[in-house]
């Protein structure tokens, strides 16, 4: 298992090599158009960032060289130095030396004594721009494979990994089907291969999920600056402690909880932590404490945000619950503490006395809860008045986000995975034909069966009129064409909504056995959207004819 | 639903302090009062938006999002074919979230439920007429009496087990 330091080093080297590539490119272009302001600005920016990053890790020689080059280019930008002749050579050599230093970071034999001439030249350029005392030291650069290096890390679009994950999901469904068929068929060779297939797909799934994991630290490490800014704005003193940066979690999940965590941190500082004088009065340290931590919990990840502020007043909560008409006062008194606190996630609920720039409007916590619910996570709060508050985000390590098409039928929201969606068309009623007891249409030179979903789903059993155009509403029909096993089927929906990435959760008992549903998803609004299973709908349709 | 307490009820409640008691959540179905032991009730909330679920029995009104759990919502009045005395769909209702062995289900009740403590002795477990009711005898734990009030104490888990079997029937 790599240490964090090793990982940071690798990331630095990967980024630095990118910078070096970009610098080489830009400086070559600059040679052709020496007055290009944009190129100069970009070169300056790259050197500046490289200097800062190298310094942060402790690679002082890279940082110093970057600084020298940055100064030189700064002078060129200010027109105090001309990018021509010897200056060009020295700067090119400087950039190359940078590349060499980066590639040789892990090489204990790399000697920097060879670079003294170049470093002196650089100093000369900077200190005495008009000097002609440059030592022309033409070092031939052998562009062997040694000098051109490719990083060990690659950048990959998360969408590509999403797609791989979805493919693996489908593979597993078919694999399980093969396994159960193999048990029925009882062929020894088939049994062996199925068993092997099972193991390989398990490992494949694990590998794909592992490839998507990132350190929680990539998000956590942004918070010191954020906390500082909010603390300054709120005129409070805050000490932030972060632990668990090495804990790994699916990159998508991290993306989704970013805003939520931000909101919780703002709340903690704005509403949780008391002003310094108040804290001292009640015997606390003037500086408020905020703890941000991550831990593994079997196959979930717990992210905790704790503050030692004033906590949530249960009596205020109870009063607010009754005042807003959620419950009567006698029922409220029977609630457990955790249940009372959970009302803090109701939309519009706010105990804040004033609304500040950062929070208090009561629009935040319910959005946070919806976001976490939608990925199959849990948000819990514990609080003790006068002592502090802890929010716990209980998150799955991995989720599959699937693209889906959302639509409406008889006022209900439904979704179909894009994987099974072929296309969407709008047809006039006269383009639909009644054949036997079903509807068909000619779509792109294919005759396709068309089902009016409202009828299939909502008409009483035994009274379905799937072949009767008269039950259709309006004169134009929106049809989603779905495919399964190379079979196409048209589904008439009332209204097409939008395409959206969703997280599909399985339905719970006692409604978990209804074939046509592939699960359920929570939309960002908290609304429940049923996911239709295309193969099951196809089978159901066939059984109804 | 707060009936004025008569002297008999007040005496009954004074006796509470000295006997074993049962804590019930009491609600109305039709024109009668029903009670469920509080241990069986996970939470009580205003009924959230219910998403209808086609191809489920009529008494399953759909599913709803309660604190991030997506649970099925059942209407007991429809389930037991009880005539509702306030069939006004516009009226907001309450949902009791019942925690069964490995899932949660919601029950709709028309009015705000009440919390009530009743001495164990006041629950009559074996009145003969229970056999005649259209609610299967297993579902009723007993008939509770508090003053002039008659509360039908349900064992909600028995109802759920029976329904689970019903719903398993393939489409």
Interface residues (C-beta under 8 A of the other chain):
Chain A: X325 X326 X327 X328 X330 X331 X333 X334 X335 X339 X342 X345 X369 X372 X373 X378 X379 X410 X411 X412 X413 X457 X458 X505 X507 X508 X509 X510 X511 X513 X514 X515 X516 X517 X520 X522 X526 X527 X528 X529 X530 X540
Chain B: X38 X43 X44 X45 X46 X49 X51 X52 X53 X54 X55 X56 X60 X63 X64 X65 X67 X68 X69 X70 X71 X72 X100 X102 X103 X104 X105 X112 X113 X114 X115 X160 X163 X164 X167 X168 X170 X171
